Amino acid sequence: MNKDREMTQTIRKQIINLLLDGDFSAKEISQTVKIREKEVYDHLAHISRSVSAHNKTLVIAPIHCLSCGYVFKDRKRFTRPSRCPLCKGRRIEKPRYRIR
């Protein structure tokens, strides 16, 4: 992105443009737009609603447990689950987001 343009865009617009280009984790988004990772989750909720007005969808890639392979198929929350419901393990892949 052009540096001058990046400075004039809102944080949400920067995140939308980023997610239109590919899939990213909350940590990657926070590093790119220079905000805390926790703030990203609040922005994602708003972005999800605003992109739906333009016939687009904020997609969360299926997350899986790194211990047993359990897949969180229909998860709607933007944050990472704290533990696996199957094996109770805490080695959960970080969710990745994109806009389609």
C-alpha positions in Angstrom: 0.0 0.0 0.0 1.1 3.5 -0.6 2.4 5.0 2.7 0.4 8.4 2.3 -2.8 6.5 1.4 -2.2 4.1 4.3 -2.1 7.0 6.8 -5.4 8.6 5.6 -7.3 5.3 5.7 -9.1 4.2 8.8 -7.9 1.1 10.6 -10.9 -0.9 9.5 -10.4 0.2 5.8 -6.7 -0.9 6.1 -7.8 -4.3 7.5 -10.4 -4.7 4.8 -7.8 -4.0 2.0 -5.4 -6.4 3.6 -8.0 -9.2 3.9 -9.1 -8.7 0.3 -5.5 -9.5 -0.8 -5.2 -12.8 1.2 -5.6 -14.6 4.5 -4.0 -13.4 7.7 -4.0 -14.2 11.4 -5.0 -11.6 13.9 -1.3 -11.2 14.9 -0.3 -10.5 11.3 -3.1 -8.0 10.9 -2.1 -6.2 14.2 1.6 -6.0 13.0 0.6 -4.6 9.6 -1.8 -1.9 10.8 0.1 -1.3 14.1 -2.6 -2.0 16.6 -2.8 -4.5 19.5 -3.9 -8.0 18.6 -6.9 -7.7 21.0 -8.2 -4.7 19.1 -8.2 -6.7 15.8 -11.0 -8.9 17.1 -13.3 -5.9 17.8 -12.6 -4.5 14.3 -13.3 -7.9 12.7 -16.8 -8.0 14.2 -17.6 -4.6 12.6 -15.9 -5.4 9.3 -17.9 -8.6 9.1 -21.1 -6.6 9.2 -19.9 -3.8 6.8 -18.6 -6.1 4.1 -21.9 -8.1 4.0 -23.6 -4.9 2.8 -21.3 -5.1 -0.2 -22.2 -8.8 -0.9 -18.9 -10.0 0.5 -18.1 -12.3 3.4 -15.5 -12.3 6.1 -14.4 -15.9 6.2 -12.7 -17.6 9.1 -10.6 -20.5 7.8 -11.4 -23.8 9.7 -9.3 -24.0 12.9 -8.0 -27.3 14.1 -6.4 -28.8 17.2 -2.7 -29.4 16.7 -2.8 -32.3 19.2 -5.7 -34.5 17.9 -6.8 -32.9 14.6 -10.3 -31.9 15.7 -11.7 -29.3 13.3 -13.8 -26.3 14.6 -16.0 -26.3 11.4 -18.7 -23.8 12.1 -17.0 -21.4 14.5 -18.5 -17.9 14.4 -16.3 -16.2 17.0 -13.2 -14.4 15.8 -11.0 -15.3 18.7 -9.1 -18.6 19.0 -10.7 -21.3 21.1 -9.0 -21.8 24.5 -9.0 -25.6 24.3 -10.2 -28.5 22.2 -13.5 -30.0 23.2 -12.3 -33.5 22.2 -8.9 -33.9 23.8 -8.9 -30.8 26.1 -5.6 -29.8 24.6 -4.6 -26.2 24.3 -2.5 -26.5 21.1 -5.0 -24.8 18.8 -4.1 -23.3 15.5 -4.5 -19.5 15.2 -7.5 -18.6 13.1 -6.9 -17.0 9.7 -9.3 -14.5 8.1 -10.0 -13.3 4.6 -12.7 -11.5 2.7 -14.4 -13.1 -0.3 
